[in-house]
Amino acid sequence: MEWEVFEIEGISRCAKIEKGRLKVLEEWRERKVGVRVIENGRVGFVTANYFTEGLIEKAKKIAKVSEEKLDRFPEGEYVKVEGIYDKRVERVTSDEIKEFVDSMVNSALNYDVNPSNGMVEFSIETVKLRNSFGADLEYKSTYCQAYLECVCDGSSGFEIDESRGLVDFEFVGKRSAELAVESRNPEKIERVYNLVLSPIAVHQLLEFTLYPAISLENVLKGRSPLTEIGKNYLGKLSIVDDGTLPYGLCTAPFDDEGVGVREKVIFDEGVLKSYITDFRHSLVAKVEPTGNGFRGDDLYPTTSPTNVILEFDEVEKELEGVYVHSLIGAHTSNPVSGDFSLETMNAFLNGKPVRAMIYGNIYDLLKKITAFGKDVRQIENTITPSIEFESVKFV
């Protein structure tokens, strides 16, 4: 029998905002444990709040009827990374959190808006992994987030900022208020224009179309159109998945299976070079694991991107077209085909508010990139500036 114990412990402090006021300030601690065993080549898995020897026995019983197969766990590798822990986040006090909330809300109240809802969060997370192949790994990280939505005369706008350290609270308040004020009474447009997606909108689109397709598991199961290494799928766009990026929101010294993270070129000037994968599917395909086996709420490892960096040859020009701050309905996109149908939110043409739907295919759209902006940000796991696309139909 082989075994693996994964433990995650988190402490979060969160302030929730409603109608411009601090509604609640709370702190909670959470610990979860996931145990996998391999018995006669079959995998058993259980979860709990604390580890006990009894979990091993439960997992062994499940392995007897499991259809999932695996013959080993990773031996474990720790890669040195920078900037994933900031003591200011761990040491923040309740009074400081209230000051941050006031700073964000007051920045919004300089405009004629209602800061309807928002939050600031400070989290500390400790990850531990041990297995029977010698892995004994641990790291601690921090995370800070601020979010605010403002309402003005029937229109709304939101902004978000995330960091391993402290975020720009005033920026979040000011920008969400500006968007709400400037988005009043949008005009319906139906024509072909250039499209400019903000970093938030770029992430929303890619998260549900391209990212599932670069997973080796989905390629093996016929759930991805990216079947040919060496084929150009994205025009001139390059994409790198880098789990070692200093200060990255998805940087870690190892993934949640104990595989060391690394930098991987996924697309080089549009040409598909590689996939991302967890440990199990790397064995199936007989390729090296890429350090992309991460766990969600159920604590079972699946393939997930780390810090996805978008790159494009610099074009010295101002971005022109319909600027879209965010998209509605991105989660309804089809990851198998790449098709999407989305509604714009906080969109502007020549400084005036507009509204429209955009339809298309992610692979066709990414071939229409004409320029990158200079406002590079990380939104969840996407690192990108605003991007201009030529000749997009708005309906």
Disulfide bonds with the S-S distance in Angstrom:
none
